[in-house]
């Protein structure tokens, strides 16, 4: 007659030290990799070809190109600012853009809320587009 031993469910099985070491190394490498990625986001993203296409008394269209050299698609916020010849801020807008991996994409954003009314659409001189946070 055969006998079976029951497995003691309440017995604690310790985690092997080798597995603890592997997990610790993986966590440290993950933190170092994230720190390096967050320190240099400008290497992978580039904004170029910024231009104002159409300006009216109530809105302004801004076109710009974003190049993503990273291997993953990114969703970033951009801060668009329009300035007058005297350096005053006419309008600003924060917009979300989604950039596919390893690509260049052209965006058109419309700014509709001006800080002060403009009489002449030629008053807009300078436009800046930067990544926000």
Protein Blocks (a to p, Z undefined) as FASTA:
>chain_A
ZZdddddfkbccdddfklmmmmmmmmmmmmmmmmmmmmmmmlmpccehiacfbdcfkbcc
dddddddfbfbdcddddddddddfkopafbdcdddddddehiadddddddfbdfbdcfbl
klpmbdcdddeZZ
